[in-house]
Amino acid sequence: METIITKSQVADAVYAAIPRLACELPADIEAGIASARAAEDNPRGRAVLDQLAENARIAREDRVPICQDTGTVWASLEIGPDVLVRGDVFADVDDAVARAYDEARLRKSVVRDAVLDRANTGDNTPAFCDIHPVDEPGAARLHLMLKGGGSDNASRVVMLVPGAGKQGIVDELTRCVREKGANACPPLVVGVGIGGTFDKVAGLAKRALMRPVDEPAADPRVRALEEELLAAVNATGVGPGGLGGKTTALAVRVATAPCHIAALPLAINMGCSAMRRCTIDLAAEGGAR
């Protein structure tokens, strides 16, 4: 039987999730910070991790934002082959975002046009939405992220030559972290997209950030690559808060795809220590059938 996801379901899920995401650090990130603190031997790094843990506690208990940059809203609807959505499935999302940001008193950070009109829209809209088909019957998952400007500004897309290979990816990632990682509020979660085309690879990197830091990749080859990249990132010594230490990143998450024989697209999407994201199973919450 086919599942139907409605625009009201999507909007209601976004509206309900935003205040919680703004004030509650995901459990895997909070646990990752605690583990990093236990392993850290740099005094400044330990101090930063202690402050991040305390900040998360205060935000959760007092219902105040984890970070003053409450981000732009990214919503990605992942649907299986037997899940139906109307073309206007995101039509009510902007209204949900505006109401949630206003009622929760969250900072509005969206401008009307990147270059032609940088006046603030006043309600943190529009949200940035996409639909991602997957070959999984019954899948109807809504991925949400409140993405701060500092972490996105530290990200990049590079079109490497195929001969650069894996070492080229390692080199580019560590170069990016050394140049910009401190500005993205480490310890980081780094999403790495490899493959596709120029316009698709950044989406791979952002979706990679949705996998929890305590959930290894299913493919052992990807898992090994993530471990190698994480080791390289942490070897930079940038450390928590950019003040030095063992843990520059809690995790590196990789998503790969096919690409042209003459290309090796690479996208690096930094996620900050306030990694505010969640996944909502819309089918489990009662999609129409």
N, C-alpha and C positions, 0 to 999 in steps of 0.2 A: 504494500500500500504506500502511495506517495505521501510525502510530508510537504506541507505548505507553510512557508515562513512569511509572515505578514510584516508590513512596515511598522505597525504598532508594537509588535513583539520586539523588533530591533530597537526602536526608539525607547521603549520602556526599559530594556536591558541597559542601554547606554545611560539613561537618566539615573537608574538605580546604582550603577557601578561607579560613576564619576566621584561622588563624595567619598566613597570608601577608598577608591584608588588614591585619591589625593592625600588621605590621612593614614592609610595603613600600608606599611611596607609588606610586600609578599613574603610568605613564610620562608621560601627558599632563599631569598635575598638576605633576610634577617639572620637565618642560620648560617649563610655563607660569611656574613660579616663577623659573626661570633667565632666561626672556625678560623677565619683569617686572624682575628685578635689572639686566639690561643697559640697560633704559630708565629706571630710577628715578634721579632727581636729588636726592631728599630724603635727607640723610645717615641719619636715623633709619629711614626706609623701607628704605634699602639694608642697614642693619645687621640689621633684622628678616629680610629676605629671605635674607641670608647665613646667619643662624642657622637658618632653616627648611630651607635646603638642607643644611646640616651635620647638622641633626637627622635629616633623611631618610636621609642617608648612614650615620650611626651606627646608626639603627634597622635598616636593611637589612643591614648588615654584622655587627652584634652580635646580631641577631634579638631585639630588644627593641621594645616598642610605640612607634609614632610619637608617640602621645599617651597620657597616663595615663588619660584617659576613653576606654576601649575600646568604649563605645557599646552601644546596643541593636542587635539583629540584625533587619534588614528583608529579607525574601525575597519576591520577586514572580516568579511563574511565568507567562511569556508563551507562549501556545499557539495554534497555528493550527487551522483547522477540521477537519483530518484527524488531529489528535493527541489521543490518548485518555489521560485520567488518572482514577484512582479517586478517590472522594470523600475518602479518607483520605491523599491524596498528601503532606500535610505531617505525617502522624502521627508520624514518627520524627525530625522536625527538632529538637524540643526536646532530645531525648537527644543529638543530634549537637552542638548548641550547648553543652550542659552539659559534655560530654566535651572539646570543643575549648577552652573557656575554662579548664577546670581544668588540662588538660595543658599549655597554653601559658602558664599563670599570668597570665591576663588579669583585669582588674578586673571584678567583677560589680556591675551597676548597676541592676538591675530590682527594683522593690518589688511586693508582692503585690497591692495595690489602691491606686489613686491617692489615695483619701481615707479609706477605711475601715480599711486595714491597710498602713501604710508600712514593714513589716518587709521586709528584703531577702530575695529568694527564695533567695539563696545560690549560684545556678548560672547567672545571667543569662538565665533563661527566665521567661516564654515569649518566643519569637521572634514577630515581627509579620509575618504571611504573607498573601498574596493571590494570586489567579489573574486574569490579564488576557488575555482572548481577543483575537486579532488576525486580520485577514483575509489571512493569509499561509500558504499550504500548506506543511506541514512544519516550521513554526516551533516550537521548543521551547527557549526561552531562560530561564535562571534568573538574575535580577538580584539581586545581594546588596549590602547596604550596612551598614557599622558606623557608626551615626549617634550622634554625641556629643550630650549634653544641651545644651551651650552653643549650638550652632548651631540645634537644634530650638527652643530657648527664644526665639531671636531671630526666629522665623517668625511668620506671621499669615495669617488668612483674613478677607477683607473682602467684603461684598456691596455693590458699587458700584451706583449707578443707571446705566442705559444712557447717559444724557446725559453722564456723566463721560468716556466715550470713552477714546481712547488717552492723552490728557493726564492723565486721572485715574489711569490705571495708572502712568504715569511718576511722578506726584506721590506716590502711595502707596508706590511702591517706594523712592524716594529718602528719604521720611519714615521708612520702616522702617529703612533703612540708617543714617541719621543717628542715630536713636534707639537702635538695638540692634546695628548692624553690628559695632562694636568689641568687643562681648561674644562674637561668633561666631568670633573668631580669623581675621581677614582676613590675606591676600587670600582672598576668598570665591569660591565658585561658587554662583550664585543660580538656583534653579529657580523658574520662574514659571508657574503654571497659570491659564488664563483660560477660563471657560465651565463647562459642566456644571451641577451643582447644588451646594448647600452642602457636601454630604458627598463629592462626587466631585472637586471642584476641587483639594483638597489632594493627592489621589493624582496628579493631573496634574502638580503642581509637583514632587512627589518623583520621579516617573518621568522628568521632564525632566532631573534631575540625572545620570541615567545616561549621557546623551550626552557624549562626550569634549569637552574644551574646544577641541580642534583639529579638530572635525568640524562644519562649518557646517550649518545647517538646510537640508533639501532644498527647502523652499518658499521662494522668494525674498522673499515678504512677511514670513514669520516671521524670516528671516535679517536683513532690514532692521530689524524691530522689536527683535530681540536686540541689534543694533549700537547702536540708539538708546538702549535701556535701559542697556547697558553704559557708554556714554558718560556718561549721566546719573549712574550710580552712581559712576563714577570721578571725576566732577566734584565730588563731595561732599568730596573731599580727606581722607576718613577714613584711608585708606592702610594699608599693612601693619602688623599689630599694633595698629591704631587710633592710630598715632603720627604719621600724616601721610604723604602721598606720592601718587604718580600711580595706583597700582594698589590700589584698594579691592577690586576683583573681577577674577579672571582671565577670567570669562565669565558671561554671563546666558543661560540656556537656557529657552526658552519652549515650552509645549505648550498648544494651544487645542482647544476643543470647542464644539458647539452649546449653546445655553442658551435659557431662557424670554425672551420679548420684553420682559418687565419687569425683567430681571436682567442684571447684569454681574459674575458671581462672579470673585474674584481671590484666588489663594493665592501666598504668597511663602515658599519653603522655603530657608533659608540652608544652604549647605554650607561647612564651614570649610576652612582650608588643609590639614588632614589629611583630604582627601576620599577616604575608603576605600570604594571600590566596584568591582565587577567584574561582567561578564556571562559566563555559562557556557553554551555551546551543548550542551544535553543530547542533541539528536539526533545531532550529530557525534560525541559520546562513546559512542554505541551504544545508543540507545533501542530497546526490543524492537520487532520488526516481524513 
